[in-house]
Amino acid sequence: MKTILVDDMILDLQLFELKCADMPEFEIVGKFTDPQTAIAYAEANVVDFAVLDIDMPGMNGMELARRLRQLRSDIIIVFATAHPKFAVDALKMKADYVIFKPFDREDIVDVLERAKLFRQRQKKRFRFHTFGMFDMEADGKPVHFRSGKAKELMALCVYRSGRPVSIHEMVENLWGEEAADSPENTGYRRTIKELTDTLKAYGAEQLFIRERGSIRIQMDLADSDYQDFLNGSMEACLKFQGAFMQQYSWAESAVYGLQERKKIMLNDFSAGKE
């Protein structure tokens, strides 16, 4: 787990690093006394876990945590403070844990064990990749769909972010407007079955829900770069480079909106630096 430490007291940084040196699952990739330098590092590198002092000159730990969460929504945040009065504020901003100074090795071990548990809970078995070509992973391995149409149907459901997709919308997008007038001729039922069979083969059938006249997926059971982007993740924002489910023509209309949203997010983030 790639970890950064931010504290204006150099001795506290060294102490924390020393006490977790024999825990190889935690890789300390940066120690910073200046919060702005920590932000600059997080913009260019992956950071999974951050231990932050709260009471720092210039930018305090609360603001730093907010900025780090903009860059990576799933980052684990632990505050280290000598002032119990800050604990309530830390928990209000949804910090994962608070450790009080002076800390000893047992305190650090407790923090690191909790961080591992948080990371395990965050991981979901399924992930959708939408920036560039659309693909799906189950347990970190690519999902092979029974047919191209079944894969496209899954992509359409992901694009709808869990909202219902009517049979008419499905046929219109996958087979064209003319086919929407006679959906029975498209074999859409076969496509739905192929998608259902694919998901069953990967133990993912709970993702897919069939309702009267529509279908949808439960997005809360999967991760998605698209959903992360819509939720304000700066990491996902930076990953979007103008291509979205590019193998499907119906997805082209979404690109402009994503580009405009990216501009707004980058402008808001830049304004926060000033």
Backbone as CSV, one residue per row, in Angstrom:
resi,resn,N_x,N_y,N_z,CA_x,CA_y,CA_z,C_x,C_y,C_z
1,MET,0.850,-1.182,0.000,0.000,0.000,0.000,0.894,1.243,0.000
2,LYS,0.789,2.054,-1.037,1.653,3.224,-1.178,1.209,4.314,-0.201
3,THR,2.134,4.706,0.676,1.793,5.543,1.823,2.604,6.832,1.829
4,ILE,1.938,7.946,2.188,2.657,9.196,2.405,2.428,9.656,3.840
5,LEU,3.426,10.338,4.386,3.367,10.913,5.720,3.532,12.418,5.585
6,VAL,2.653,13.175,6.221,2.730,14.636,6.142,2.645,15.204,7.557
7,ASP,3.721,15.876,7.975,3.786,16.445,9.323,4.863,17.520,9.311
8,ASP,4.574,18.666,9.915,5.581,19.720,9.934,6.708,19.433,10.939
9,MET,6.549,18.370,11.737,7.591,17.960,12.677,8.370,16.790,12.076
10,ILE,9.600,17.043,11.660,10.407,16.023,10.988,10.610,14.795,11.876
11,LEU,10.790,14.995,13.167,11.022,13.878,14.075,9.833,12.920,14.101
12,ASP,8.610,13.462,14.032,7.430,12.599,14.012,7.377,11.766,12.735
13,LEU,7.774,12.352,11.607,7.836,11.606,10.352,8.817,10.444,10.463
14,GLN,9.989,10.737,10.992,11.025,9.716,11.113,10.603,8.615,12.070
15,LEU,9.927,9.001,13.160,9.479,8.023,14.140,8.453,7.066,13.537
16,PHE,7.488,7.612,12.810,6.463,6.763,12.202,7.101,5.819,11.183
17,GLU,7.983,6.352,10.354,8.642,5.514,9.343,9.444,4.406,10.006
18,LEU,10.150,4.734,11.070,10.985,3.747,11.757,10.141,2.622,12.339
19,LYS,8.998,2.977,12.893,8.188,1.984,13.588,7.387,1.083,12.656
20,CYS,7.310,1.413,11.376,6.616,0.507,10.448,7.569,-0.022,9.374
21,ALA,8.871,0.073,9.641,9.874,-0.371,8.664,9.809,-1.869,8.408
22,ASP,9.320,-2.641,9.394,9.266,-4.096,9.232,7.900,-4.576,8.761
23,MET,7.124,-3.659,8.185,5.817,-4.021,7.630,5.849,-3.776,6.128
24,PRO,6.344,-4.740,5.355,6.607,-4.530,3.922,5.377,-4.218,3.087
25,GLU,4.177,-4.550,3.588,2.976,-4.258,2.792,2.701,-2.758,2.705
26,PHE,3.362,-1.986,3.559,3.229,-0.532,3.517,4.523,0.071,2.968
27,GLU,4.415,0.642,1.791,5.566,1.268,1.137,5.468,2.788,1.305
28,ILE,6.348,3.335,2.125,6.334,4.782,2.326,7.015,5.427,1.123
29,VAL,6.188,6.064,0.287,6.685,6.633,-0.967,6.997,8.117,-0.846
30,GLY,6.616,8.725,0.281,6.900,10.146,0.440,6.704,10.616,1.863
31,LYS,7.639,11.455,2.346,7.516,12.111,3.651,7.604,13.614,3.388
32,PHE,6.605,14.361,3.858,6.521,15.781,3.514,6.255,16.628,4.758
33,THR,6.932,17.751,4.826,6.627,18.738,5.870,5.761,19.860,5.312
34,ASP,5.625,19.915,3.982,4.827,20.948,3.327,3.627,20.314,2.630
35,PRO,2.393,20.627,3.028,1.206,20.022,2.410,1.127,20.233,0.899
36,GLN,1.533,21.399,0.407,1.472,21.647,-1.033,2.364,20.680,-1.800
37,THR,3.506,20.361,-1.245,4.401,19.393,-1.885,3.762,18.011,-1.902
38,ALA,3.052,17.679,-0.828,2.356,16.388,-0.780,1.273,16.314,-1.854
39,ILE,0.544,17.420,-2.049,-0.488,17.453,-3.088,0.130,17.278,-4.467
40,ALA,1.223,17.977,-4.716,1.900,17.870,-6.010,2.344,16.433,-6.263
41,TYR,2.821,15.762,-5.224,3.225,14.360,-5.381,2.020,13.484,-5.709
42,ALA,0.916,13.701,-4.989,-0.277,12.880,-5.193,-0.903,13.102,-6.567
43,GLU,-0.693,14.276,-7.141,-1.208,14.546,-8.490,-0.509,13.689,-9.531
44,ALA,0.753,13.360,-9.289,1.560,12.659,-10.291,1.796,11.186,-9.959
45,ASN,1.376,10.738,-8.780,1.674,9.374,-8.345,0.477,8.767,-7.617
46,VAL,0.459,7.456,-7.583,-0.590,6.745,-6.858,-0.295,6.813,-5.362
47,VAL,-1.317,7.189,-4.591,-1.213,7.198,-3.131,-2.443,6.482,-2.581
48,ASP,-2.222,5.397,-1.841,-3.330,4.620,-1.289,-3.681,5.033,0.137
49,PHE,-2.685,5.538,0.872,-2.839,5.724,2.309,-2.048,6.954,2.728
50,ALA,-2.664,7.825,3.524,-1.997,9.040,3.969,-2.172,9.208,5.472
51,VAL,-1.051,9.445,6.162,-1.063,9.777,7.586,-0.742,11.263,7.689
52,LEU,-1.689,12.040,8.223,-1.578,13.495,8.182,-1.633,14.095,9.585
53,ASP,-0.713,15.017,9.853,-0.841,15.851,11.037,-1.991,16.827,10.783
54,ILE,-2.676,17.234,11.822,-3.788,18.178,11.647,-3.319,19.618,11.789
55,ASP,-2.593,19.889,12.843,-2.208,21.267,13.158,-0.885,21.606,12.474
56,MET,-0.989,22.148,11.257,0.199,22.524,10.489,0.050,23.963,10.005
57,PRO,1.150,24.697,9.888,1.058,26.078,9.390,0.680,26.111,7.917
58,GLY,0.029,27.187,7.499,-0.380,27.317,6.101,-1.646,26.536,5.847
59,MET,-1.514,25.322,5.376,-2.662,24.442,5.128,-2.736,23.399,6.226
60,ASN,-3.873,23.313,6.910,-3.978,22.306,7.964,-4.326,20.935,7.373
61,GLY,-4.285,19.931,8.236,-4.507,18.571,7.770,-5.898,18.330,7.226
62,MET,-6.896,19.051,7.734,-8.272,18.886,7.246,-8.378,19.280,5.776
63,GLU,-7.810,20.443,5.455,-7.855,20.912,4.071,-7.025,20.000,3.174
64,LEU,-5.879,19.553,3.679,-5.047,18.645,2.897,-5.803,17.352,2.597
65,ALA,-6.504,16.827,3.588,-7.278,15.597,3.378,-8.348,15.806,2.312
66,ARG,-9.011,16.952,2.359,-10.040,17.251,1.355,-9.449,17.267,-0.042
67,ARG,-8.274,17.883,-0.176,-7.630,17.960,-1.489,-7.180,16.575,-1.968
68,LEU,-6.673,15.770,-1.073,-6.238,14.422,-1.450,-7.431,13.564,-1.876
69,ARG,-8.569,13.736,-1.192,-9.759,12.976,-1.561,-10.302,13.411,-2.922
70,GLN,-10.063,14.660,-3.309,-10.449,15.097,-4.657,-9.632,14.363,-5.705
71,LEU,-8.377,14.123,-5.391,-7.497,13.431,-6.331,-7.807,11.939,-6.391
72,ARG,-8.110,11.363,-5.229,-8.348,9.917,-5.173,-9.406,9.650,-4.105
73,SER,-10.608,9.359,-4.531,-11.744,9.272,-3.600,-11.604,8.121,-2.615
74,ASP,-10.831,7.079,-2.964,-10.736,5.920,-2.079,-9.482,5.935,-1.209
75,ILE,-8.754,7.051,-1.177,-7.564,7.123,-0.345,-7.938,6.968,1.128
76,ILE,-7.145,6.218,1.867,-7.374,6.035,3.295,-6.671,7.168,4.034
77,ILE,-7.420,7.884,4.861,-6.893,9.037,5.590,-6.864,8.736,7.082
78,VAL,-5.672,8.867,7.683,-5.522,8.759,9.134,-4.875,10.042,9.632
79,PHE,-5.485,10.642,10.639,-4.923,11.850,11.233,-4.094,11.487,12.461
80,ALA,-2.940,12.136,12.595,-2.105,12.013,13.789,-2.062,13.384,14.448
81,THR,-2.493,13.467,15.686,-2.565,14.769,16.337,-2.266,14.657,17.822
82,ALA,-1.746,15.726,18.376,-1.508,15.807,19.822,-2.676,16.489,20.530
83,HIS,-3.697,16.879,19.762,-4.794,17.671,20.314,-6.121,16.913,20.179
84,PRO,-6.606,16.315,21.256,-7.885,15.581,21.198,-9.046,16.428,20.695
85,LYS,-8.962,17.751,20.857,-10.064,18.617,20.428,-10.315,18.514,18.929
86,PHE,-9.300,18.058,18.159,-9.457,17.951,16.714,-10.160,16.658,16.299
87,ALA,-10.315,15.718,17.219,-10.830,14.396,16.847,-12.226,14.459,16.248
88,VAL,-13.109,15.260,16.854,-14.486,15.355,16.356,-14.511,15.908,14.941
89,ASP,-13.721,16.967,14.700,-13.675,17.550,13.349,-13.129,16.541,12.347
90,ALA,-12.145,15.763,12.776,-11.550,14.765,11.887,-12.583,13.720,11.473
91,LEU,-13.373,13.270,12.412,-14.389,12.257,12.109,-15.529,12.840,11.283
92,LYS,-15.837,14.118,11.493,-16.879,14.766,10.701,-16.516,14.807,9.224
93,MET,-15.225,14.967,8.933,-14.843,15.011,7.524,-14.536,13.600,6.980
94,LYS,-15.005,12.586,7.744,-14.949,11.183,7.312,-13.528,10.660,7.201
95,ALA,-12.679,11.058,8.136,-11.376,10.420,8.238,-11.592,8.961,8.626
96,ASP,-10.666,8.093,8.235,-10.819,6.678,8.534,-10.408,6.336,9.963
97,TYR,-9.511,7.133,10.522,-9.044,6.853,11.878,-8.265,8.056,12.392
98,VAL,-8.121,8.141,13.731,-7.330,9.193,14.359,-6.376,8.547,15.352
99,ILE,-5.118,8.932,15.303,-4.111,8.438,16.245,-3.550,9.631,17.007
100,PHE,-3.368,9.465,18.304,-2.935,10.586,19.138,-1.442,10.496,19.474
101,LYS,-0.782,11.644,19.382,0.622,11.741,19.757,0.724,11.944,21.269
102,PRO,1.794,11.467,21.897,2.869,10.661,21.308,2.404,9.215,21.117
103,PHE,2.697,8.624,19.977,2.266,7.264,19.715,3.444,6.302,19.861
104,ASP,3.115,5.054,20.143,4.153,4.023,20.227,3.937,3.002,19.117
105,ARG,4.750,1.963,19.117,4.681,1.005,18.021,3.330,0.283,17.974
106,GLU,2.741,0.000,19.130,1.443,-0.672,19.144,0.372,0.195,18.485
107,ASP,0.436,1.502,18.709,-0.512,2.415,18.068,-0.371,2.344,16.552
108,ILE,0.877,2.339,16.086,1.129,2.316,14.646,0.682,0.990,14.036
109,VAL,0.965,-0.109,14.750,0.514,-1.418,14.262,-1.008,-1.430,14.133
110,ASP,-1.695,-0.865,15.117,-3.160,-0.802,15.079,-3.643,-0.001,13.874
111,VAL,-3.002,1.141,13.620,-3.371,1.971,12.476,-3.181,1.215,11.168
112,LEU,-2.054,0.535,11.034,-1.756,-0.161,9.787,-2.682,-1.356,9.576
113,GLU,-3.025,-2.052,10.642,-3.965,-3.168,10.512,-5.340,-2.662,10.090
114,ARG,-5.748,-1.542,10.663,-7.030,-0.959,10.272,-6.997,-0.536,8.809
115,ALA,-5.872,0.036,8.371,-5.749,0.470,6.977,-5.900,-0.716,6.030
116,LYS,-5.320,-1.853,6.390,-5.448,-3.045,5.544,-6.905,-3.496,5.463
117,LEU,-7.608,-3.440,6.601,-9.017,-3.821,6.604,-9.850,-2.871,5.751
118,PHE,-9.567,-1.560,5.847,-10.285,-0.585,5.031,-10.083,-0.882,3.551
119,ARG,-8.846,-1.176,3.160,-8.544,-1.452,1.755,-9.280,-2.696,1.283
120,GLN,-9.320,-3.726,2.104,-10.013,-4.956,1.710,-11.503,-4.703,1.512
121,ARG,-12.095,-3.874,2.376,-13.521,-3.587,2.263,-13.823,-2.754,1.026
122,GLN,-12.860,-1.923,0.615,-13.083,-1.054,-0.545,-13.078,-1.833,-1.848
123,LYS,-12.349,-2.935,-1.877,-12.201,-3.670,-3.125,-13.504,-4.366,-3.503
124,LYS,-13.916,-4.192,-4.726,-15.095,-4.870,-5.242,-14.654,-5.868,-6.300
125,ARG,-15.404,-6.922,-6.426,-14.998,-8.004,-7.330,-15.045,-7.594,-8.790
126,PHE,-15.911,-6.640,-9.107,-16.137,-6.311,-10.519,-15.757,-4.862,-10.808
127,ARG,-15.191,-4.656,-11.975,-14.805,-3.297,-12.381,-15.065,-3.109,-13.869
128,PHE,-15.604,-1.931,-14.210,-15.850,-1.567,-15.599,-14.856,-0.498,-16.031
129,HIS,-14.276,-0.696,-17.193,-13.380,0.295,-17.791,-14.114,0.925,-18.977
130,THR,-14.295,2.237,-18.929,-15.062,2.914,-19.986,-14.238,3.934,-20.760
131,PHE,-13.133,4.416,-20.194,-12.316,5.411,-20.884,-11.421,4.686,-21.890
132,GLY,-11.653,4.975,-23.163,-11.048,4.182,-24.229,-12.061,3.136,-24.643
133,MET,-11.631,1.879,-24.728,-12.535,0.781,-25.064,-13.241,0.280,-23.815
134,PHE,-14.486,-0.179,-23.973,-15.221,-0.721,-22.836,-14.776,-2.153,-22.560
135,ASP,-14.536,-2.430,-21.274,-14.208,-3.789,-20.840,-14.688,-3.979,-19.409
136,MET,-14.789,-5.230,-19.018,-15.206,-5.571,-17.665,-14.211,-6.554,-17.071
137,GLU,-13.947,-6.416,-15.778,-13.082,-7.346,-15.065,-13.843,-7.977,-13.902
138,ALA,-13.530,-9.231,-13.638,-14.039,-9.928,-12.458,-12.843,-10.494,-11.716
139,ASP,-12.678,-10.092,-10.482,-11.529,-10.526,-9.679,-10.207,-10.232,-10.377
140,GLY,-10.152,-9.083,-11.051,-8.928,-8.646,-11.696,-8.636,-9.270,-13.045
141,LYS,-9.537,-10.125,-13.547,-9.332,-10.791,-14.833,-10.419,-10.368,-15.823
142,PRO,-10.074,-10.268,-17.115,-11.067,-9.817,-18.100,-12.240,-10.781,-18.234
143,VAL,-13.423,-10.206,-18.404,-14.632,-10.993,-18.632,-14.804,-11.191,-20.136
144,HIS,-15.028,-12.431,-20.539,-15.239,-12.760,-21.955,-16.738,-13.008,-22.158
145,PHE,-17.370,-12.130,-22.907,-18.815,-12.190,-23.099,-19.186,-13.227,-24.159
146,ARG,-20.398,-13.748,-24.054,-20.867,-14.773,-24.995,-21.011,-14.223,-26.409
147,SER,-21.222,-12.907,-26.529,-21.362,-12.293,-27.850,-21.018,-10.817,-27.752
148,GLY,-20.753,-10.217,-28.917,-20.467,-8.789,-28.953,-21.658,-7.963,-28.508
149,LYS,-22.863,-8.407,-28.854,-24.071,-7.679,-28.458,-24.281,-7.745,-26.946
150,ALA,-23.950,-8.881,-26.347,-24.091,-9.000,-24.901,-23.152,-8.020,-24.195
151,LYS,-21.956,-7.894,-24.721,-21.001,-6.941,-24.147,-21.489,-5.508,-24.337
152,GLU,-22.023,-5.221,-25.509,-22.524,-3.868,-25.777,-23.715,-3.545,-24.877
153,LEU,-24.549,-4.541,-24.616,-25.685,-4.317,-23.720,-25.197,-3.983,-22.310
154,MET,-24.167,-4.672,-21.861,-23.605,-4.354,-20.560,-23.040,-2.934,-20.547
155,ALA,-22.372,-2.554,-21.623,-21.817,-1.197,-21.724,-22.927,-0.152,-21.637
156,LEU,-24.033,-0.406,-22.307,-25.158,0.533,-22.283,-25.714,0.672,-20.863
157,CYS,-25.806,-0.437,-20.157,-26.303,-0.394,-18.783,-25.347,0.393,-17.878
158,VAL,-24.043,0.229,-18.092,-23.058,0.977,-17.304,-23.176,2.465,-17.610
159,TYR,-23.350,2.787,-18.890,-23.511,4.189,-19.289,-24.729,4.819,-18.604
160,ARG,-25.769,4.030,-18.409,-26.976,4.541,-17.751,-26.821,4.589,-16.229
161,SER,-25.664,4.196,-15.713,-25.314,4.318,-14.283,-26.344,3.681,-13.355
162,GLY,-26.878,2.527,-13.772,-27.811,1.815,-12.914,-29.268,2.169,-13.135
163,ARG,-29.536,3.201,-13.958,-30.934,3.541,-14.248,-31.510,2.510,-15.220
164,PRO,-32.819,2.296,-15.191,-33.419,1.288,-16.076,-33.219,1.619,-17.556
165,VAL,-32.975,0.595,-18.340,-32.885,0.709,-19.796,-34.087,-0.038,-20.369
166,SER,-34.973,0.670,-21.037,-36.169,0.019,-21.586,-35.787,-0.849,-22.774
167,ILE,-36.659,-1.786,-23.094,-36.416,-2.654,-24.249,-36.298,-1.806,-25.516
168,HIS,-37.129,-0.778,-25.627,-37.077,0.104,-26.799,-35.709,0.792,-26.897
169,GLU,-35.206,1.302,-25.773,-33.900,1.966,-25.771,-32.784,0.984,-26.114
170,MET,-32.879,-0.219,-25.578,-31.871,-1.238,-25.849,-31.807,-1.552,-27.339
171,VAL,-32.963,-1.802,-27.946,-33.006,-2.159,-29.365,-32.569,-0.984,-30.228
172,GLU,-33.010,0.216,-29.887,-32.657,1.397,-30.668,-31.149,1.635,-30.670
173,ASN,-30.504,1.466,-29.549,-29.069,1.723,-29.460,-28.232,0.588,-30.056
174,LEU,-28.654,-0.647,-29.861,-27.839,-1.776,-30.314,-28.107,-2.175,-31.761
175,TRP,-29.354,-1.908,-32.261,-29.680,-2.343,-33.617,-30.115,-1.193,-34.528
176,GLY,-30.343,-0.006,-33.992,-30.718,1.132,-34.815,-32.168,1.520,-34.644
177,GLU,-32.486,2.753,-35.066,-33.833,3.294,-34.872,-34.894,2.491,-35.616
178,GLU,-34.555,2.032,-36.811,-35.556,1.282,-37.584,-35.934,-0.017,-36.885
179,ALA,-34.954,-0.669,-36.274,-35.227,-1.934,-35.589,-36.119,-1.748,-34.380
180,ALA,-36.132,-0.528,-33.822,-36.931,-0.281,-32.615,-38.421,-0.453,-32.885
181,ASP,-38.831,-0.354,-34.160,-40.243,-0.516,-34.498,-40.658,-1.981,-34.525
182,SER,-39.671,-2.873,-34.666,-39.988,-4.309,-34.670,-38.914,-5.048,-33.868
183,PRO,-38.897,-4.867,-32.560,-37.837,-5.438,-31.731,-37.745,-6.957,-31.779
184,GLU,-38.853,-7.632,-32.038,-38.844,-9.095,-32.059,-37.889,-9.635,-33.118
185,ASN,-37.655,-8.836,-34.176,-36.792,-9.299,-35.265,-35.304,-9.197,-34.931
186,THR,-34.976,-8.583,-33.814,-33.565,-8.375,-33.473,-32.977,-9.508,-32.645
187,GLY,-33.787,-10.304,-32.042,-33.269,-11.346,-31.161,-32.753,-10.774,-29.850
188,TYR,-33.384,-9.688,-29.382,-32.892,-9.044,-28.164,-33.005,-9.970,-26.958
189,ARG,-33.995,-10.854,-26.961,-34.121,-11.789,-25.838,-32.896,-12.701,-25.759
190,ARG,-32.406,-13.114,-26.920,-31.199,-13.948,-26.936,-30.008,-13.187,-26.364
191,THR,-29.923,-11.901,-26.717,-28.816,-11.081,-26.201,-28.887,-10.950,-24.685
192,ILE,-30.090,-10.741,-24.166,-30.251,-10.655,-22.709,-29.835,-11.972,-22.051
193,LYS,-30.219,-13.098,-22.671,-29.836,-14.393,-22.105,-28.328,-14.595,-22.174
194,GLU,-27.708,-14.166,-23.265,-26.252,-14.297,-23.385,-25.532,-13.480,-22.305
195,LEU,-26.049,-12.302,-22.034,-25.453,-11.492,-20.977,-25.671,-12.150,-19.618
196,THR,-26.867,-12.639,-19.388,-27.163,-13.319,-18.122,-26.265,-14.528,-17.925
197,ASP,-26.095,-15.333,-18.984,-25.247,-16.529,-18.900,-23.784,-16.153,-18.656
198,THR,-23.340,-15.070,-19.287,-21.961,-14.621,-19.080,-21.737,-14.259,-17.618
199,LEU,-22.648,-13.482,-17.066,-22.491,-13.040,-15.686,-22.564,-14.213,-14.712
200,LYS,-23.423,-15.177,-14.990,-23.498,-16.363,-14.136,-22.177,-17.123,-14.136
201,ALA,-21.535,-17.193,-15.291,-20.272,-17.916,-15.405,-19.176,-17.293,-14.552
202,TYR,-19.297,-15.991,-14.274,-18.297,-15.290,-13.467,-18.800,-14.979,-12.058
203,GLY,-19.920,-15.577,-11.681,-20.469,-15.335,-10.352,-20.936,-13.912,-10.155
204,ALA,-21.390,-13.284,-11.246,-21.773,-11.871,-11.191,-23.240,-11.657,-11.512
205,GLU,-24.038,-12.702,-11.394,-25.448,-12.577,-11.797,-26.209,-11.557,-10.954
206,GLN,-25.716,-11.282,-9.726,-26.414,-10.316,-8.882,-26.328,-8.899,-9.419
207,LEU,-25.389,-8.663,-10.356,-25.259,-7.334,-10.951,-26.462,-6.978,-11.813
208,PHE,-27.063,-7.971,-12.454,-28.044,-7.748,-13.518,-29.460,-7.949,-12.998
209,ILE,-30.312,-6.980,-13.248,-31.700,-7.054,-12.786,-32.652,-6.881,-13.965
210,ARG,-33.532,-7.848,-14.148,-34.562,-7.757,-15.183,-35.874,-7.366,-14.520
211,GLU,-36.498,-6.351,-15.091,-37.785,-5.894,-14.594,-38.768,-5.873,-15.765
212,ARG,-39.990,-5.593,-15.486,-41.005,-5.598,-16.543,-40.701,-4.500,-17.560
213,GLY,-40.335,-4.903,-18.766,-40.083,-3.955,-19.848,-38.742,-3.241,-19.788
214,SER,-37.858,-3.628,-18.849,-36.569,-2.933,-18.755,-35.530,-3.819,-18.064
215,ILE,-34.285,-3.378,-18.146,-33.177,-4.052,-17.475,-32.301,-2.977,-16.828
216,ARG,-31.503,-3.363,-15.861,-30.558,-2.438,-15.256,-29.499,-3.238,-14.514
217,ILE,-28.431,-2.552,-14.083,-27.427,-3.212,-13.272,-27.264,-2.452,-11.958
218,GLN,-26.789,-3.153,-10.948,-26.556,-2.553,-9.641,-25.120,-2.018,-9.594
219,MET,-24.971,-0.734,-9.848,-23.644,-0.142,-9.931,-22.930,-0.113,-8.586
220,ASP,-23.674,-0.223,-7.482,-23.017,-0.191,-6.176,-22.232,-1.476,-5.899
221,LEU,-22.390,-2.485,-6.755,-21.648,-3.731,-6.586,-20.369,-3.766,-7.418
222,ALA,-20.092,-2.698,-8.151,-18.917,-2.684,-9.032,-18.245,-1.323,-9.003
223,ASP,-16.980,-1.308,-9.382,-16.246,-0.061,-9.559,-16.260,0.316,-11.032
224,SER,-16.101,1.595,-11.302,-16.116,2.072,-12.685,-15.398,3.404,-12.761
225,ASP,-14.503,3.553,-13.735,-13.831,4.844,-13.909,-14.846,5.934,-14.255
226,TYR,-15.877,5.577,-15.001,-16.928,6.529,-15.364,-17.678,7.011,-14.124
227,GLN,-18.047,6.082,-13.239,-18.773,6.455,-12.037,-17.885,7.263,-11.100
228,ASP,-16.612,6.881,-11.011,-15.669,7.657,-10.194,-15.582,9.093,-10.709
229,PHE,-15.545,9.245,-12.017,-15.486,10.567,-12.642,-16.725,11.387,-12.276
230,LEU,-17.899,10.779,-12.408,-19.141,11.480,-12.083,-19.221,11.841,-10.602
231,ASN,-18.548,11.043,-9.766,-18.549,11.298,-8.324,-17.495,12.318,-7.904
232,GLY,-16.754,12.871,-8.887,-15.817,13.936,-8.582,-14.385,13.518,-8.337
233,SER,-14.022,12.267,-8.674,-12.648,11.818,-8.467,-11.703,12.517,-9.434
234,MET,-10.699,13.227,-8.898,-9.729,13.881,-9.759,-8.844,12.859,-10.471
235,GLU,-8.605,11.733,-9.831,-7.817,10.677,-10.471,-8.513,10.191,-11.738
236,ALA,-9.823,9.939,-11.652,-10.584,9.506,-12.825,-10.652,10.611,-13.858
237,CYS,-10.778,11.855,-13.403,-10.809,13.008,-14.308,-9.554,13.058,-15.168
238,LEU,-8.402,12.845,-14.545,-7.135,12.899,-15.275,-6.980,11.719,-16.228
239,LYS,-7.616,10.597,-15.904,-7.530,9.418,-16.778,-8.353,9.586,-18.057
240,PHE,-9.393,10.420,-17.988,-10.223,10.628,-19.179,-9.471,11.499,-20.177
241,GLN,-9.193,10.935,-21.344,-8.423,11.641,-22.366,-9.214,11.802,-23.664
242,GLY,-10.534,11.886,-23.536,-11.355,12.170,-24.706,-11.939,10.964,-25.404
243,ALA,-11.683,9.763,-24.887,-12.242,8.544,-25.491,-13.122,7.848,-24.466
244,PHE,-14.345,7.484,-24.888,-15.316,6.874,-23.976,-16.069,5.769,-24.701
245,MET,-15.887,4.533,-24.257,-16.549,3.380,-24.889,-16.485,3.507,-26.409
246,GLN,-15.284,3.709,-26.912,-15.135,4.166,-28.290,-15.521,3.135,-29.349
247,GLN,-15.780,1.887,-28.945,-16.224,0.916,-29.956,-17.723,1.026,-30.244
248,TYR,-18.437,1.908,-29.504,-19.878,2.013,-29.671,-20.274,3.415,-30.120
249,SER,-20.947,3.509,-31.248,-21.295,4.817,-31.818,-22.263,5.592,-30.927
250,TRP,-23.153,4.888,-30.203,-24.127,5.587,-29.360,-23.461,6.317,-28.190
251,ALA,-22.200,5.946,-27.861,-21.505,6.581,-26.736,-20.820,7.885,-27.139
252,GLU,-20.735,8.152,-28.445,-20.008,9.340,-28.911,-20.624,10.633,-28.377
253,SER,-21.943,10.647,-28.238,-22.611,11.876,-27.800,-22.258,12.255,-26.368
254,ALA,-21.714,11.314,-25.592,-21.381,11.601,-24.191,-20.031,12.282,-24.045
255,VAL,-19.192,12.205,-25.077,-17.812,12.687,-24.953,-17.752,14.185,-24.677
256,TYR,-18.557,14.970,-25.389,-18.519,16.421,-25.192,-18.858,16.782,-23.749
257,GLY,-19.905,16.164,-23.203,-20.288,16.445,-21.826,-19.189,16.083,-20.837
258,LEU,-18.506,14.972,-21.090,-17.401,14.571,-20.216,-16.234,15.551,-20.320
259,GLN,-15.966,16.021,-21.518,-14.882,16.995,-21.695,-15.179,18.298,-20.962
260,GLU,-16.435,18.746,-21.041,-16.821,19.975,-20.348,-16.752,19.790,-18.834
261,ARG,-17.175,18.642,-18.372,-17.115,18.374,-16.926,-15.663,18.333,-16.455
262,LYS,-14.796,17.766,-17.281,-13.374,17.721,-16.920,-12.804,19.125,-16.794
263,LYS,-13.148,20.017,-17.710,-12.658,21.400,-17.640,-13.084,22.055,-16.328
264,ILE,-14.339,21.849,-15.967,-14.861,22.451,-14.732,-14.117,21.902,-13.519
265,MET,-13.904,20.593,-13.488,-13.222,19.975,-12.357,-11.789,20.472,-12.244
266,LEU,-11.096,20.581,-13.375,-9.710,21.058,-13.356,-9.650,22.528,-12.926
267,ASN,-10.595,23.326,-13.397,-10.620,24.725,-12.993,-10.900,24.873,-11.501
268,ASP,-11.835,24.075,-10.991,-12.153,24.136,-9.565,-10.959,23.694,-8.728
269,PHE,-10.268,22.665,-9.197,-9.114,22.170,-8.446,-7.987,23.204,-8.462
270,SER,-7.765,23.843,-9.627,-6.723,24.879,-9.719,-7.055,26.067,-8.834
271,ALA,-8.342,26.415,-8.772,-8.751,27.543,-7.940,-8.509,27.240,-6.468
272,GLY,-8.622,25.965,-6.101,-8.400,25.577,-4.714,-6.954,25.694,-4.295
273,LYS,-6.045,25.715,-5.264,-4.622,25.826,-4.950,-4.231,27.252,-4.580
274,GLU,-5.019,28.207,-5.074,-4.643,29.611,-4.898,-4.921,30.107,-3.474
